[in-house]
């Protein structure tokens, strides 16, 4: 793959937050416009990491014909033991179509770096801003497997909830002591599930704990909304039966980060009850829109969301490369 003319690719760790601030501000406007997402808090976290010089990645510079070089793109990843997660790729004027030459160049360099890093056996990436197929070139050339996912949205209006199955005794908003049983429930729910091939954190209890920790503590999926995240408990045993977690991605927009039901209790409408209750509570608190992501091939989940007014705003791809599966 040849880089666009007059483009220089350099190590991200040579750059400070001041040098990339304008680029990330431009990116935030696209998140707001396309996904109804206030990306400024996530951008601030990235800028902090840049100042610490700890993010592996690259910066794209363009010659400005005698006026120096201009930062026009960047890409970074996060390393977790033997796995790497492609955190972001962005370039000025790209992400809106299937032609993204600067982003493709950055992604090519980042993938090459990771696939040649000793100890990295798996690479995952879900670049939410890019439409499906937009970055297929560098991914497929490097042996990644794509899965189409949907970014869905529903308009919320205040509505009463009066379901006898949901009482103050067995339906509780998020509490710190839910952490361990919630992680265990998530792990059980994703055993053998198609999404476990996209995010291997689902495959182990420790991974599910880390997944939950990231949702609650970090702004990558928005700001965790404990008041509008709910656990459904068994009235007698107090075991956790179902869970819905929400974050705020904008003042008036919420995002469902997790909805799962104990495998032995599926088919009883518990997910439907939690979704309706959560949406009603959010609407009463002033939230106008609710978003979520779902794998397109997950027909039961997709049907549930469509029945509750969700429509597809954007199609994107999850990409996975696993060295052990290719040997």
N, C-alpha and C positions, 0 to 999 in steps of 0.2 A: 504494500500500500504506500503510495507516495503522498507526502504531505502537500497541502496547498502551497502555492508559491509564496515566498517571503514569510514563511512561518517557521518559528523557532520553538522547540520543545525543551523545557528545562525542568529540573527537579523542583517540586512544589516547596520543599523544605528550605529553599533559598529565598523564599518570599514571605513578607510580613502581611499582617491583616490590612495595613494601610494600602498596600499595593493591590489587594484584591477586593477591597470594600465596595468600590463602585460596581464591579462585576457582580458581586453577590446581591447588591441592591437591585440591579437590573433583573437578576434571576428571580428575586422575590416578587417583582411585579408580574412575572409570567405565572408563578404559582397562584397568585391572587386571581388573575384573569382566567386561567384555564381550570383550576381545581378549587376555587373559592377558599383558598388556604392562605392564611397569614404566615409567611415563612420567615419572618424577621427574627424570631427567637431561635429557630434552628440555624439561621445564618450567623447569629451572634455566637452560638456555640462553635461553629466551624471557624470563625475568626479567632476565637480564643485558642483553639488548637493550633491554628496557623502561627500564632505568636509563640507557642511552645515548641514549634518546629518538630512535631511528632507525627504528622499525617503523611504517609507515603502517597506520592502522586506526582502530577505534572501540571505545568502551566504552559499555555500557548501564547507566544508573543508575535505580534505583527509589526513589521517595519513601517514607519510612518513617513518614509521618504525624506530622510535627513532630520526629522524632528525627534528621533529616538524610537524606542519600541513601546508598543501599547499592549497591555494584558487584555486578551480577548477570550480566553477560555481557561478552564481548569478541570482537573479530575482528581479524585482521591479515593482511597480505600481504607478499610479498618481490618486489622489482623486479630483473629481470635484463635489462638492455639494453631491448629493445622488448617484452619479455614480463613479465607479472606472474603470480605463483603465490599463490593463496589458501592461506595457511598453516594457518589454524585459525579456527573459529567455535565458541563454546561459551557456554552460559548455564545457570544453576542450574535443575535440574529438567527439562532438555530433553535431546535426543539419543536418547531411548528409544522414541519413537513418531513418527507422521507429523505431529503437531501441535507446532510449534516456533516460536511467534510472536516471541519475542525474537531467536532466531537468524536467523529470516527477515528481521526488521527490520535487524539488523546487516549481514547479507549484502547486502540491497538497497542500503544506504548504501555498502558497500565496492565493489560492482560499479559503482554509479553513479560513484563517485570514479574508478575505474580506466578505465572506458570514456570518461571525459571528460578523462583525463590525456594531454597531448600526447606522442606517441611510443610509447604503449602500443598495440600492434597485436594482441596475443594474451594471453588469460587462461586459465590452467589451474587446476583444483582437484580434489583427491581427498580429501574429508573422510571419513576412514575410519570414524569413530565413528557416522555417521548411516546408518540403513538406506536402501536404494534408494527413491527417491521422497520422502524426508523433506523435502528442501529444493528440490523441483522448481519451486515457485512462482516465487521470485525468479530462479532460473537460467533457466527457460524463457522468462519474460517478458523477459529481457535477451538472448535469442537464443542461449543456450548449447546445445550438442549433448551429450546424455548417453550414456554407455556403462556398462553394468552390469559390475561386477567382483565377484570372490568373495574372501573372506578364508577360507582353508582351514587345517585343523589335523590333525595326525596324532600319535598316541601312539607313543613310541619305546621299544623294548626292545633290550638289547644282543644283537647277532647277529654271527657271524663273516663276514668278507668274504674270499673266496679266488678272485678272478677273475684269470686269467692275463693279461688285457688291461690290468690295472692293476698296474704295477710301480713300484718306488721310482725307476726311471729316467725313466718318462714321466708319473707322477702326483706332483705336488709341491704342498705347501701354499703359501699365498700368500707371495710375496717382493716386495720393493719394485721389483725390475727387471721385474716383470710388468706394471707400470702401463701402459706404452705399448702392448704387444701386446694386453693385455686390452681397452683402450679401442677399439683397431682391430677386434678380434673382435666386440665389442658393436655397433659401428657397422655392420659387414658383416651381422650376424645380423638386424638390425632394418630393413634396407633393404626398403621395401615392406611391412613388417609392420603389422598393425592397431594395435599399441601405439605405433607411431611417430606416429600421429595424436593420441595422448593425451599424449605427452611428446616435444616436438620436439627434445630433446637427443639422441635417437637418430638424428636425421636428418643430423648432421654429425659428423665426427671430433672437432672441438673440443667439441661438445656432449656426446659420449660421454665425453670426458676429464673434463669438468665433472661429469657424472653419477657417474662412478667416484670422483672426488675427494670429492663430497658423501657418498657411501656410506661411504667409509673415514674421513673426517675429522670428520663431524658426526653427532650422535645422532638425527637425524630418523627413521632406520630401525633404531634400536638401536645398540649398541656393536659395531663391526666385530670379527669373530672370525677373525683371520688363521690360527690353527692349524687351523680347520675350514672354511677356504675353499680350494678346490683348482683347479689348472689341469692339464689333460691335454695333454701335448706329444707331437708326432710323434717316435718313437724315433730317426729319422735326421736330419731337418731341424731338429728342436727347435722347429718352429712350433707355436703354440698352437692346439689343435684344439677344445677345449671348456673351459668355465669354470663353476664354481659358487661363489657368494659367500654367506657367512652372517654374521649379526649376532646378538648376544644381546639379547633384549628383556626378559628376566627371568633370574634366576640359573639357573633350570631350564627355560627356554624359549628356543629359537633361531628365527630367521626367515631364510628364503632370500630374499635381495635380488636375486639374478640367477642364472639358469641358461641358458646358451646354447651352441650347437654350431655349428661352422663349417658354413655352408650346403651346401657340397659333400659333407659327411660325414653329413648327416642320413639317418635311416633305418637306421643301423648300431647303434643302441642305446647310443650314448655318453652321452646325457643320462640314461638309465636307470642306467647304471653309476655315474655321478657322484652321482646322487641316492641310490642305495643305499649307496655308500661314505660319503658325507657323513652320512647318517642313522645309520649304524653307528658312525662315529667320535664323533658327538655323544652317542649313547646311552652309549658307553663312558666318556665324560667326565662323565656324570651328568645330561645333558639329558633331560627327561621328555616334552617336546612340541616339535613342529616346525611352524612356520606359514609361510604364503606367500600372495601375492595373484596372481590370474590373471584375465584378461579372460574373461567367461563364454562369449563366442563363439569363443574359441580352443580348438576341439575337441581337437586333438592333445595340447596341453599338459594340458588338463583330464582327458583320458583317462589320461595318464601318471600324474598325481597321484592320481587315484581308484584306479588299480591298485596304488598303493603306500600305500593306507590313509588318504589325505587325505579329509576330509569338510568340507562347507561350514559354517562357523560363523556367517558373516555376509555379506550381500549389500549392496554399497554402489555408489556411482556416481562415475565420472570425468566431469568437466564441462570442456568446452573452448569458448571463444569466439575466433574468428579474424576480425579485421576485414577482412583481405585476401580471405578466401574469401567474404565476404558482399557484396562490391562488384560 
